[in-house]
Amino acid sequence: MTNLEARRPVICIVTALWDQSGRESSEVLRLLAGALARRATVEVVFLDPSADRPTTSLDSVFKIHHLPLVGMRPFASSLLRGALRAAGASGTPPSLIEYTHLLEGSVTGLRDLLDELAPSSIVIAGLPAPFVVDELSRPEGARVVVWPLLADLELVKDERVAAILDRADAIGSLHPGEHHALVAALPGKASTITPLDVALTLNRPATEQGLFGVSWFGRYVLVIRQFPSDGARFDRSVTHELLRSVLGDIAVAEVDGRKWRVSDFINTAILPVNPNRVNLWRLMAHATFTVDLRPPGPFGRETIESMLFSSPPIVAEGSAAHSHVLAANGGLWYRNAGEVLDLASTLIDDDGLRSSLSQNGLRYASEHHEQMATFVTRTNALVLG
């Protein structure tokens, strides 16, 4: 260990989200951990469902401590929670509530590992977590911070989630909707809840020329059906052809996993490109506006990027993306497929509205999600105190 490393504080991030490829929560966690690594030594305690024994590995600048996560069934857990909520299960037997917790899995050795690492700060990233708060070891003077990264805001009412939040010295909210939900659920801790405002780095020079083959079609609307290529996708939604027929004399460029295409009323071109983020930016940067037809994620990254490129987004109501759009007054939101078509038609026809949303969205996204130095300072202050 160098003298510099010896002087740096040690932060332990405890999470089950680290290696979930293609998941937005995993991407956000890496951005946050990267901000901490600028000023501290970051050790990741990965509650790993694929591990059969405790091991360690290196991932970039991070040392990963793999602890086996046994019995995790996230789909069954979320399905049961949804069913209980739909049934209005205020009198749900405690045994059934406990069963939902068992479906989140269990982990052993967490307390001993934290004792060994002796961090100055412990970050719990991702709730619900597969442990109860008493399983955490808290070295004397150590700060406990929670990044809930909630996929479902109703989880703030879960007793185990509430117990972990109550134990926290500080809480970081991922988007305005999550922030409001946390403050409402924890009014006595409102002063400890801070927006994370995760900063995104855009390669703007790479987008100046747009995506090869698209400029031939002139003006176009961008539709995101599946991104990244292994991300979530609805089997049924507004079709490419229906949207194009409603919009009139404008092309539609569509990102659908590995299949990217652009078409007008006469021609269709398959775009033989690598389905990566830089190529998505090339489409966003020159789109009249963006329509997001995907299942909502916990952060709404592409919505923020769309606003940074002055392409007003149309997103699903009630999503993290919706909370950004609402805070910015930088886009529109829909409840069903019919509203997607109505809103898209409105944006095509109303140049003034489109311009206003574009300016508002750029202002909000730039202020909250493009200031990297501020993001690094704020994240370290939140975690280190």
Number of C-alpha atoms within 10 A of each C-alpha: 5 6 7 8 12 10 10 14 14 22 26 25 24 23 22 23 22 23 15 12 13 14 17 19 22 20 18 21 21 15 16 21 25 18 21 23 19 13 16 19 21 23 22 24 24 25 28 23 18 11 14 12 10 14 12 13 11 11 9 8 12 16 17 21 20 21 24 21 21 20 14 18 15 13 11 13 18 16 12 17 20 14 12 16 13 9 10 10 11 8 7 12 9 8 9 13 15 11 12 18 22 17 19 21 20 18 17 15 12 17 13 13 15 18 13 11 13 18 23 18 22 28 24 25 24 22 24 24 21 22 19 14 16 11 13 20 17 18 16 9 9 16 20 24 26 26 25 25 25 22 19 16 19 15 18 22 13 14 12 20 19 18 14 22 25 16 13 19 17 23 27 23 23 23 24 21 20 26 21 16 16 25 17 13 16 18 10 10 17 16 11 15 23 18 17 21 23 25 23 20 10 15 12 13 8 13 19 12 12 18 20 13 13 22 13 7 17 12 16 25 24 25 26 20 27 22 21 21 16 12 17 17 19 11 7 8 13 15 11 16 12 10 19 20 15 13 20 12 14 19 25 26 29 24 22 19 18 17 16 21 19 22 20 20 13 6 9 14 14 14 19 12 13 12 18 13 14 16 17 23 24 22 29 29 24 23 24 21 25 28 26 22 22 20 14 20 19 20 26 20 18 20 27 29 25 29 30 27 25 27 31 33 31 27 28 24 17 14 23 27 28 27 23 25 29 17 16 20 18 31 31 20 22 18 11 12 14 10 14 23 19 14 17 20 15 14 21 17 12 10 11 10 15 20 17 14 24 25 18 19 31 21 16 20 27 17 13 18 20 20 16 16 10 14 21 21 14 19 22 18 11 20 22 21 12
